[in-house]
Amino acid sequence: MYDFTAQFYFESFDKLVIKSNERLENYRKNPTEENIHDVRTSIRRLDIAWKILPKKLHHTKADKFITLRKEFFKNNSQIRDLDVIKQKLESNTSEDIVQIIKKINKKKQKLLPRLTL
């Protein structure tokens, strides 16, 4: 029973890793808000799947992989926050707001190179 369950779990975990890699690659090619959301969601799912795994089954390489993904998630949070603020401001077209949106875009462009794995 345990072998079947473990095999099923690791196959499912592998699918999560593949999906996370695909979403990360999509994000690297095109860092849109939707792709940011998708990659963050995949990282959260991967992290939870890893946390429920018994510690005796954890491996160093996989631990490192998850840690890197979580660090990416953390660094990405600031960019995501800027996108949310920008989206809320875009409904207002006053000159002051337009200037703020330009500053947000500049800040985001500065932060993007920090997102590496």
Secondary structure as UniProt FT lines:
FT   HELIX           2..29
FT   HELIX           33..51
FT   HELIX           55..57
FT   HELIX           60..89
FT   TURN            90..91
FT   HELIX           95..111
FT   HELIX           112..114
//
